[in-house]
Amino acid sequence: MLKKTLKEVQGYLMITFGLLLYTCGWVVFLIPNHLVGGGVSGIGVLVYYATGLPVSYTYLTINAILLLIALKILGKGFGVKTVYAIGVVTLCFQFLPKWIPIDLIHELSIENGKLLATLLGGLLSGVGIGMTFSQGGSTGGTDIIALIINKYKNISVGRLILTFDVVIISCSFFTSNETNLGLRLATVLYGFILIGVTGYTIDLMISGTKQSLQLFIFSKKHEQIADRLTNEMHRGVTLISGQGWFTKTESKIILVIVRRTEANIVYRIIKEEDKDAFLSVGSVMGVYGRGFDRM
C-alpha cells in the first residue's frame, strides 16, 4: 500500500513539474514575443492579445466548460489527473509571470529573436506535455473536444487535434497587432513551426526511448548468427522455417527484436559470420516482454 501511494505521489510530482515546464515555455518564450500556439492555451493567448484578459482566466473557463461536457458524455472516470493538470496550469499562468523577472525574460527570449523563442518554447512545451502524458495526465482543452467527437465519429484524435491547432494559429493572422502583412504571416508560420517542434518533442519523450528494430535475417549460417545473438546480446531469437520459391530449397529465417541502439552490434555480428546474408529491418514501437518494456 505504501509503495503504491509513493508511486502515485511520484506521478503527481512528475505531472506538476511537466506542467511547470509547459507553462514556462509560454510565459518565458512565446507570449513575450507575441507568438501563438495550439490548444486552449493558444485560444487564451489570442484573447489576451486582443483584450488584455489574463490567459489563466480564459484557460480555466474554457476547460471547465469542456470538463462538464466530458464528464456527462465520456463518463465520471474521464480523469482525475486531467482535472488536476488544468488546475496546475491555471495557477502557473496566473503566478509565473509575476515570479519570473522581466529582465530574465528579455535576455532569454526577446533579445534572441522569435525563431529561437519558437524553438525553445516548443521544446519546453513538448517536454512538459510528454512528462504529463507519460504519467497518465492530460492538459485537457482540445484533447477533450477530440475525444468527444471521436466517440461518435470515426475520426483520428490526432488529426482532430492537429486541425484545431491549425485553425487556432491561423486566427492569429487576424488578431495580431502588427500592421505589416508580412509580419502577420510570419506569426502564423512561427505557430506552425511551434506545433511541429512540440509534437516531435512529445513523440521523443513518450516513445523515443522505446523504439526498437525487428530484423528478419536470411543466412546459410543461421546457427552461428543465432548463437552469437543469444550469447553476446542476450536477446531472444526465433527460427522460422521457409522455402525459397526460386530455388525450391528449405531455409531458416532468424527473427530477432532489438533496441535501436543495439542495431550496430547486430550488423557487426552478421557481417562477421556471413557477408552475403540478406536482411529485412523494420522499426517497431511498443515491444513488451522480458528485456523490453512492461505492459
Backbone hydrogen bonds, N-H to C=O, Kabsch-Sander energy under -0.5 kcal/mol:
donor,donor_aa,acceptor,acceptor_aa,energy
5,T,1,M,-2.2
6,L,2,L,-2.7
7,K,3,K,-2.0
8,E,4,K,-2.0
9,V,5,T,-2.6
10,Q,6,L,-2.6
11,G,7,K,-2.0
12,Y,8,E,-2.0
13,L,9,V,-2.3
14,M,10,Q,-2.3
15,I,11,G,-2.3
16,T,12,Y,-2.5
17,F,13,L,-2.5
18,G,14,M,-2.6
19,L,15,I,-2.6
20,L,16,T,-1.9
21,L,17,F,-2.0
22,Y,18,G,-2.4
23,T,19,L,-2.5
24,C,20,L,-2.2
25,G,21,L,-2.1
26,W,22,Y,-1.1
27,V,23,T,-3.1
28,V,24,C,-2.8
29,F,24,C,-0.7
29,F,25,G,-1.0
30,L,25,G,-1.4
31,I,26,W,-2.9
33,N,30,L,-0.6
34,H,31,I,-1.8
35,L,30,L,-2.4
42,G,38,G,-1.1
43,I,39,G,-1.5
44,G,40,V,-2.8
45,V,41,S,-2.2
46,L,42,G,-2.2
47,V,43,I,-2.4
48,Y,44,G,-2.1
49,Y,45,V,-2.7
50,A,46,L,-1.9
51,T,47,V,-2.9
52,G,47,V,-0.6
52,G,48,Y,-1.7
53,L,47,V,-0.6
57,Y,54,P,-0.7
58,T,54,P,-1.3
59,Y,55,V,-2.8
60,L,56,S,-2.3
61,T,57,Y,-2.4
62,I,58,T,-2.5
63,N,59,Y,-2.0
64,A,60,L,-2.4
65,I,61,T,-1.9
66,L,62,I,-2.4
67,L,63,N,-2.6
68,L,64,A,-2.0
69,I,65,I,-1.9
70,A,66,L,-2.8
71,L,67,L,-2.9
72,K,68,L,-1.3
73,I,69,I,-2.3
74,L,70,A,-3.2
75,G,70,A,-0.8
78,F,75,G,-1.1
79,G,76,K,-0.6
83,V,79,G,-1.3
84,Y,80,V,-2.4
85,A,81,K,-2.6
86,I,82,T,-2.3
87,G,83,V,-1.9
88,V,84,Y,-2.3
89,V,85,A,-2.7
90,T,86,I,-2.1
91,L,87,G,-2.1
92,C,88,V,-2.5
93,F,89,V,-2.7
94,Q,90,T,-1.5
95,F,91,L,-2.5
96,L,92,C,-2.5
98,K,95,F,-1.0
99,W,95,F,-1.5
100,I,96,L,-2.7
105,I,101,P,-1.8
106,H,102,I,-2.5
107,E,103,D,-2.3
108,L,104,L,-2.7
109,S,105,I,-2.5
110,I,105,I,-1.0
111,E,106,H,-2.4
112,N,109,S,-0.6
113,G,110,I,-1.2
117,A,113,G,-1.7
118,T,114,K,-2.5
119,L,115,L,-2.2
120,L,116,L,-2.8
121,G,117,A,-2.6
122,G,118,T,-2.4
123,L,119,L,-2.2
124,L,120,L,-2.6
125,S,121,G,-2.4
126,G,122,G,-2.6
127,V,123,L,-2.5
128,G,124,L,-2.4
129,I,125,S,-2.8
130,G,126,G,-2.6
131,M,127,V,-2.3
132,T,128,G,-2.0
133,F,129,I,-3.1
134,S,130,G,-2.2
135,Q,131,M,-0.7
135,Q,132,T,-0.8
136,G,133,F,-2.0
137,G,132,T,-2.7
143,D,140,G,-1.6
144,I,141,G,-1.1
145,I,141,G,-1.3
146,A,142,T,-2.6
147,L,143,D,-2.2
148,I,144,I,-2.3
149,I,145,I,-2.5
150,N,146,A,-2.5
151,K,147,L,-1.2
152,Y,148,I,-0.7
152,Y,149,I,-1.0
153,K,149,I,-2.7
155,I,153,K,-2.4
160,L,156,S,-2.0
161,I,157,V,-2.6
162,L,158,G,-2.2
163,T,159,R,-2.2
164,F,160,L,-2.5
165,D,161,I,-2.4
166,V,162,L,-2.4
167,V,163,T,-2.2
168,I,164,F,-2.6
169,I,165,D,-2.6
170,S,166,V,-2.3
171,C,167,V,-1.5
172,S,168,I,-0.5
172,S,169,I,-1.3
173,F,170,S,-1.5
174,F,171,C,-1.2
175,T,171,C,-1.3
176,S,172,S,-1.4
184,R,180,N,-1.6
185,L,181,L,-2.2
186,A,182,G,-2.2
187,T,183,L,-1.8
188,V,184,R,-1.6
189,L,185,L,-2.4
190,Y,186,A,-2.8
191,G,187,T,-1.7
192,F,188,V,-1.9
193,I,189,L,-2.4
194,L,190,Y,-2.4
195,I,191,G,-2.1
196,G,192,F,-1.6
197,V,193,I,-2.6
198,T,194,L,-2.8
199,G,195,I,-2.3
200,Y,196,G,-2.3
201,T,197,V,-2.4
202,I,198,T,-2.4
203,D,199,G,-2.1
204,L,200,Y,-2.1
205,M,201,T,-2.5
206,I,202,I,-2.6
207,S,203,D,-2.8
208,G,203,D,-0.8
208,G,204,L,-1.0
209,T,204,L,-0.6
210,K,207,S,-0.8
211,Q,208,G,-0.7
212,S,284,V,-2.6
213,L,258,V,-3.3
214,Q,282,G,-2.9
215,L,213,L,-0.6
215,L,256,V,-3.0
216,F,280,S,-2.4
217,I,215,L,-0.5
217,I,254,I,-2.6
218,F,216,F,-0.5
218,F,278,F,-3.2
219,S,217,I,-0.6
219,S,252,K,-0.8
222,H,219,S,-0.7
225,I,221,K,-2.1
226,A,222,H,-2.7
227,D,223,E,-2.4
228,R,224,Q,-2.1
229,L,225,I,-2.4
230,T,226,A,-2.0
231,N,227,D,-3.0
232,E,228,R,-2.6
233,M,228,R,-0.8
233,M,229,L,-0.8
234,H,230,T,-0.6
235,R,229,L,-1.5
238,T,255,L,-2.4
240,I,238,T,-0.5
240,I,253,I,-3.1
242,G,251,S,-2.9
244,G,249,T,-2.4
248,K,244,G,-2.4
251,S,242,G,-2.8
253,I,240,I,-3.0
254,I,217,I,-2.6
255,L,238,T,-3.0
256,V,215,L,-1.9
256,V,254,I,-0.5
257,I,236,G,-0.5
258,V,213,L,-2.2
260,R,211,Q,-1.7
262,E,259,R,-1.6
263,A,260,R,-1.4
265,I,262,E,-0.5
266,V,262,E,-1.7
267,Y,263,A,-2.5
268,R,264,N,-2.1
269,I,265,I,-2.3
270,I,266,V,-2.4
271,K,267,Y,-2.6
272,E,268,R,-2.4
273,E,269,I,-1.7
274,D,270,I,-3.3
277,A,274,D,-1.5
278,F,218,F,-2.6
280,S,216,F,-1.9
282,G,214,Q,-2.0
284,V,212,S,-2.7
288,Y,286,G,-0.7
289,G,293,D,-2.2
292,F,289,G,-2.3
293,D,287,V,-1.9
